[in-house]
Amino acid sequence: MATSIRLDPEIEQRLDRLAVQTGRTKAYYLRELIVNGIEDLEDFYLADATMERVRKGKENVFTLEEVERNLGLED
């Protein structure tokens, strides 16, 4: 799937310099950034969305004691 993005000139220059100095393409480094960074982005943004639902009362929340009791892990 082809995708295009706009980069700040400074970032594009850094990417150009990295590509030239290493002999790899800019596309290679952009793919690397996405592959290696998407999990962090998912963690952050999905957690943020969950916290927003919690704040709005739209997400179930359980205390540790409730979880332990429901799982039969009480002392």
HURA-V304530 format. One line per field, one symbol per residue. psi: psi as a letter, one per 40 degrees, with the letter a starting at -180 (. if undefined). A space follows every 50 residues. Layout:
psi = ???
This chain:
psi = hhiiihiidddddddddddddeeiiddddddddddeeddddddddddddd dddddefehhhiidddddddefei.
